[in-house]
Structures are given as C-alpha cells and as structure tokens.
Amino acid sequence: MTTPKDLRYSEEHEWVKVEGEKVRVGITHFAQSELGDIVFVELPEVGDELTADEPFGSVESVKTVSELYAPVSGKVVEVNEDLNDSPEFVNESPYEKAWMVVIEPSDSSEIDNLMTAEQYEEMTKED
C-alpha cells in the first residue's frame, strides 16, 4: 500500500491535500480497505461550517457505517457529487476520484497538526 507523500493525514484516516488557500479531503487507502466495499457516502452541503475532529459525514460499507471527521475547521466550498452515484470510487481510487470535500480552512495552522505520510504509515503499520 502506498501512502502519497504530498498529503497530510489525520488520526481518523482522512487525507488532506493543500491546494493554495483550500484543502481537499478524502479517506485513506488504509481506511477504505478496513471498511470493505463502500455502498453509500453521506457528505455535507456547500456552505456548511466544519469543526476539526468533529463528524462531517459518513461512509457506509457492507460491513459497517463509519463517521468522517473533519481534519481542519472551515467552510465547505465544494462537494464531490460523483460519490452519490459512484460510492465505489472510494475503494477504487481513494486519492483521486474519491475526494469528498474541499474546505476553506478558518485556521490553516491546523494543517500543521496533521501527520506526514511517514507518521501515518507508522501509525497504521501492522504489528
């Protein structure tokens, strides 16, 4: 499993890609592989305010329903509507097609609190 080096990661298994003043968010390859086949994704609306470490949506797999947690606080400026019709993108392409939301962070220093790829790999390493 590869963990893209240009992303930051939360303890709740979300990834963050900094894109200028905004961040794109999704769940990691590790998270989707633990969940199994994703059958439904529930996301917030554009304009919603998110708080770091608070739930902002959920993913439903054949095994379970799992909350999505905001890696940073801010306003949702874009939502990946493709996941409504194609939730399987989360399994097939967690870092490309299956991004979930774009957030305009209210405090960009929160990004610095997220893990690097190396730290995330260490956290998810099998014992």
C-alpha positions as CSV (number, residue, x, y, z in Angstrom):
1,M,0.0,0.0,0.0
2,T,1.4,3.4,-0.9
3,T,0.8,6.5,1.1
4,P,1.1,9.6,-1.0
5,K,4.0,11.7,0.4
6,D,2.4,15.1,-0.6
7,L,-0.6,14.7,1.6
8,R,-1.2,15.1,5.4
9,Y,-3.2,12.6,7.4
10,S,-5.5,12.6,10.4
11,E,-5.7,10.0,13.2
12,E,-9.2,9.3,11.9
13,H,-7.8,8.2,8.5
14,E,-8.7,11.3,6.4
15,W,-6.1,12.7,4.0
16,V,-5.6,16.4,3.2
17,K,-4.2,17.9,0.1
18,V,-3.3,21.6,0.3
19,E,-4.4,23.5,-2.8
20,G,-3.5,27.1,-2.3
21,E,-5.9,28.6,0.2
22,K,-8.1,25.4,0.3
23,V,-7.7,21.8,1.2
24,R,-9.2,18.7,-0.5
25,V,-10.2,15.9,1.9
26,G,-10.9,12.2,1.5
27,I,-10.3,8.9,3.3
28,T,-7.1,6.9,3.0
29,H,-6.4,3.6,1.2
30,F,-6.0,2.0,4.6
31,A,-9.4,3.2,5.8
32,Q,-11.3,2.0,2.7
33,S,-9.5,-1.4,2.8
34,E,-10.6,-1.8,6.5
35,L,-14.2,-0.8,5.7
36,G,-14.7,-3.1,2.7
37,D,-17.0,-2.3,-0.2
38,I,-18.4,1.2,0.1
39,V,-22.1,1.4,-0.8
40,F,-23.1,4.9,0.3
41,V,-21.4,8.2,1.1
42,E,-23.1,11.0,3.1
43,L,-21.4,14.4,2.7
44,P,-22.2,17.9,4.0
45,E,-23.6,20.7,1.8
46,V,-21.5,23.5,0.2
47,G,-21.5,26.4,2.7
48,D,-21.5,24.1,5.8
49,E,-19.1,25.1,8.6
50,L,-16.9,22.2,9.8
51,T,-15.1,21.9,13.1
52,A,-11.8,20.0,13.3
53,D,-12.1,16.5,14.8
54,E,-15.9,16.6,14.6
55,P,-18.0,14.4,12.3
56,F,-19.0,15.9,8.9
57,G,-20.5,12.9,7.1
58,S,-20.3,9.1,6.9
59,V,-19.4,6.2,4.7
60,E,-21.5,3.0,4.7
61,S,-19.9,-0.3,3.7
62,V,-21.2,-3.8,3.5
63,K,-19.7,-4.2,7.0
64,T,-20.5,-1.0,8.9
65,V,-21.2,2.7,8.9
66,S,-18.2,4.9,9.8
67,E,-18.2,8.6,10.6
68,L,-16.0,11.0,8.6
69,Y,-14.1,13.5,10.8
70,A,-13.1,17.0,9.7
71,P,-9.3,17.2,9.7
72,V,-9.5,21.0,9.8
73,S,-12.1,23.6,10.7
74,G,-13.6,25.7,7.9
75,K,-16.2,26.2,5.3
76,V,-17.2,23.6,2.7
77,V,-16.7,25.1,-0.7
78,E,-17.0,22.0,-2.9
79,V,-18.5,18.6,-2.5
80,N,-17.8,15.5,-4.7
81,E,-21.3,14.9,-6.1
82,D,-19.9,11.9,-8.1
83,L,-19.9,9.8,-4.9
84,N,-23.7,9.9,-4.8
85,D,-23.9,7.7,-7.8
86,S,-20.5,6.0,-7.6
87,P,-19.6,5.3,-3.9
88,E,-17.3,2.5,-5.2
89,F,-14.8,5.3,-6.2
90,V,-13.8,5.3,-2.5
91,N,-12.5,1.7,-2.9
92,E,-11.2,2.1,-6.5
93,S,-9.5,5.5,-6.2
94,P,-9.3,6.9,-2.7
95,Y,-6.8,9.6,-3.5
96,E,-8.0,10.7,-7.0
97,K,-11.7,10.2,-7.9
98,A,-13.0,9.8,-4.3
99,W,-12.0,13.1,-2.7
100,M,-15.0,14.1,-0.6
101,V,-15.0,17.8,0.1
102,V,-12.9,20.9,-0.4
103,I,-12.6,23.1,2.7
104,E,-11.6,26.7,3.0
105,P,-9.8,26.4,6.4
106,S,-10.6,29.0,9.1
107,D,-7.2,28.4,10.7
108,S,-4.6,27.0,8.3
109,S,-2.2,26.2,11.2
110,E,-4.4,23.2,11.9
111,I,-2.9,21.6,8.9
112,D,0.5,21.5,10.7
113,N,-1.1,19.3,13.4
114,L,-1.8,16.5,10.9
115,M,0.6,13.6,10.3
116,T,3.1,13.3,7.5
117,A,2.9,10.2,5.3
118,E,5.7,8.6,7.3
119,Q,3.9,9.2,10.6
120,Y,0.7,7.9,9.2
121,E,2.4,4.7,7.9
122,E,3.9,4.2,11.3
123,M,0.5,4.6,13.0
124,T,-1.2,2.1,10.6
125,K,1.7,-0.4,10.4
126,E,0.8,-4.0,11.3
127,D,2.4,-5.2,14.5
